Amino acid sequence: MPIELKIDSRRARIKILEQNGTKYKVDIDDRIYDLDLVKVESDAYSILLDGQSVNMEMIQDADLNHYKVNTINNYYEIEVIDAATRYRNASNSSLDSGGNVISTPMPGKIVKIPVNEGDTVEKGQTVVIVSAMKMESEYKSAIDGVVKHIHVSEGDAVEGHQPLIEIE
């Protein structure tokens, strides 16, 4: 199963294809790498990649999905984006970058739509409830406005980032 990492502002999808002792074959954003990874101390690792040796210190934050990674020349903040993190982000996000189209960042099922086209809604009002990973998330309007268009119906299966409701 792929792991998604947020490295500073970049996202990377990583999948371990093979492991034999300390040797790994990994797929990082659809590129295959052979590496040798050795834990040398509790938070320190040595990686051999393409003939280059990289030593790094990886310190876990209080939030178990966050790490600070130091190499000789660089410092990175890394977040592991697991299923629980994706769900938390889905629950906290209500509008896409357009500012008036409500969408969910992950696939799910429409449980309830408590508004109709033409309804006036207030900022913070629930406009759609989506079930994903056996949990329900309420998506709220981020603006005062009118429901312009409802793209889905109760019971519909939806993809991530699919427009659900437009508010103007």
C-alpha positions as CSV (number, residue, x, y, z in Angstrom):
1,M,0.0,0.0,0.0
2,P,1.5,3.4,-0.9
3,I,2.4,5.9,1.8
4,E,1.9,9.6,1.1
5,L,4.4,12.0,2.6
6,K,4.2,15.8,2.7
7,I,7.8,17.0,2.6
8,D,7.8,20.7,3.3
9,S,5.3,21.9,0.6
10,R,5.8,18.9,-1.7
11,R,3.8,15.6,-1.6
12,A,5.4,12.3,-2.5
13,R,3.8,8.9,-3.0
14,I,6.0,6.0,-1.8
15,K,5.5,2.3,-2.2
16,I,7.9,-0.4,-1.0
17,L,8.1,-2.9,-3.8
18,E,10.6,-5.3,-2.3
19,Q,12.6,-5.7,0.9
20,N,15.5,-8.1,1.6
21,G,17.2,-7.3,4.9
22,T,18.4,-3.7,4.6
23,K,18.0,-3.5,0.8
24,Y,14.8,-2.0,-0.6
25,K,13.3,-1.4,-4.0
26,V,10.9,1.6,-3.7
27,D,8.6,3.4,-6.1
28,I,8.7,7.2,-5.4
29,D,6.2,9.1,-7.6
30,D,6.4,6.3,-10.3
31,R,10.3,6.2,-10.3
32,I,12.0,3.0,-9.0
33,Y,15.0,3.3,-6.7
34,D,17.2,0.6,-5.1
35,L,18.5,1.7,-1.7
36,D,20.2,0.3,1.3
37,L,18.8,1.6,4.6
38,V,20.5,1.0,7.9
39,K,19.4,2.3,11.3
40,V,22.7,3.3,13.0
41,E,21.2,4.9,16.2
42,S,17.8,5.4,17.7
43,D,17.0,8.4,15.4
44,A,19.8,8.1,12.9
45,Y,19.9,6.3,9.6
46,S,22.4,5.7,6.8
47,I,21.0,5.4,3.3
48,L,23.0,4.3,0.2
49,L,21.3,5.4,-3.0
50,D,22.8,5.4,-6.4
51,G,26.3,5.1,-5.0
52,Q,25.8,8.1,-2.7
53,S,25.7,7.8,1.1
54,V,23.3,10.0,3.0
55,N,23.2,10.2,6.8
56,M,20.0,11.5,8.3
57,E,18.6,12.2,11.7
58,M,14.8,11.6,11.9
59,I,13.1,13.0,15.0
60,Q,9.4,12.3,15.7
61,D,7.3,15.2,17.0
62,A,4.6,14.9,19.6
63,D,2.1,14.4,16.7
64,L,3.2,10.9,15.7
65,N,2.8,11.6,12.0
66,H,5.2,14.6,12.0
67,Y,9.0,14.3,11.8
68,K,12.0,16.6,11.6
69,V,14.7,15.3,9.3
70,N,18.2,16.6,9.3
71,T,20.9,15.7,6.8
72,I,24.3,17.3,6.5
73,N,23.1,20.0,4.1
74,N,19.3,20.1,4.6
75,Y,16.5,20.2,7.0
76,Y,12.9,18.9,6.2
77,E,9.6,18.8,8.0
78,I,7.7,15.6,7.0
79,E,4.2,14.6,7.6
80,V,2.9,11.0,7.0
81,I,-0.5,11.3,5.3
82,D,-2.2,8.2,6.4
83,A,-5.9,7.3,6.2
84,A,-6.7,9.0,9.5
85,T,-4.9,12.2,8.3
86,R,-6.8,12.2,5.0
87,Y,-10.1,11.8,6.9
88,R,-9.2,14.6,9.3
89,N,-8.3,16.9,6.3
90,A,-11.6,15.9,4.7
91,S,-13.5,16.8,7.8
92,N,-11.8,20.2,8.1
93,S,-12.1,21.2,4.5
94,S,-15.3,22.5,3.0
95,L,-14.4,24.6,-0.1
96,D,-12.0,24.0,-3.0
97,S,-9.7,26.7,-4.3
98,G,-12.7,28.2,-6.4
99,G,-14.1,29.5,-3.1
100,N,-17.7,28.5,-3.8
101,V,-17.7,24.8,-4.8
102,I,-17.9,22.3,-2.0
103,S,-16.0,19.1,-2.6
104,T,-14.5,16.2,-0.6
105,P,-10.8,15.4,-1.0
106,M,-11.5,11.6,-0.8
107,P,-14.0,9.2,-2.2
108,G,-17.2,8.6,-0.2
109,K,-20.9,8.3,-0.2
110,I,-23.4,11.1,0.1
111,V,-25.4,10.5,3.3
112,K,-27.6,13.6,3.5
113,I,-28.1,17.0,1.7
114,P,-30.0,19.2,4.1
115,V,-30.4,22.1,1.6
116,N,-32.0,22.6,-1.8
117,E,-31.1,24.6,-4.8
118,G,-32.2,28.2,-4.2
119,D,-31.9,28.0,-0.4
120,T,-30.1,30.8,1.4
121,V,-27.2,29.5,3.6
122,E,-25.1,31.1,6.2
123,K,-21.4,30.7,6.8
124,G,-20.9,27.5,8.9
125,Q,-24.2,25.9,7.9
126,T,-24.0,22.2,7.0
127,V,-24.8,21.7,3.3
128,V,-23.8,18.1,2.8
129,I,-22.8,15.0,4.9
130,V,-20.4,12.5,3.3
131,S,-19.5,9.1,4.7
132,A,-15.9,8.0,4.1
133,M,-14.0,5.2,5.9
134,K,-17.0,4.4,8.1
135,M,-17.1,8.0,9.4
136,E,-19.4,10.9,8.5
137,S,-18.1,14.3,7.8
138,E,-20.3,17.5,7.7
139,Y,-19.3,19.9,5.0
140,K,-20.2,23.5,5.8
141,S,-20.6,26.6,3.8
142,A,-17.6,28.9,4.1
143,I,-19.7,31.9,2.9
144,D,-23.1,33.4,3.3
145,G,-24.9,32.8,0.0
146,V,-27.4,30.9,-2.1
147,V,-27.2,27.3,-3.1
148,K,-26.7,27.6,-6.9
149,H,-26.4,24.0,-7.9
150,I,-26.4,20.6,-6.2
151,H,-24.3,18.1,-8.4
152,V,-25.1,15.0,-6.4
153,S,-28.0,13.1,-4.7
154,E,-28.3,11.3,-1.4
155,G,-26.8,7.8,-1.8
156,D,-24.4,8.7,-4.6
157,A,-20.9,7.4,-4.5
158,V,-18.4,10.3,-5.1
159,E,-14.8,10.6,-6.1
160,G,-12.3,12.8,-4.3
161,H,-12.3,16.5,-5.5
162,Q,-15.7,16.0,-7.3
163,P,-17.9,19.1,-7.1
164,L,-20.8,18.4,-4.7
165,I,-22.5,21.8,-4.2
166,E,-22.0,25.3,-5.6
167,I,-22.8,28.3,-3.5
168,E,-22.9,31.9,-4.8
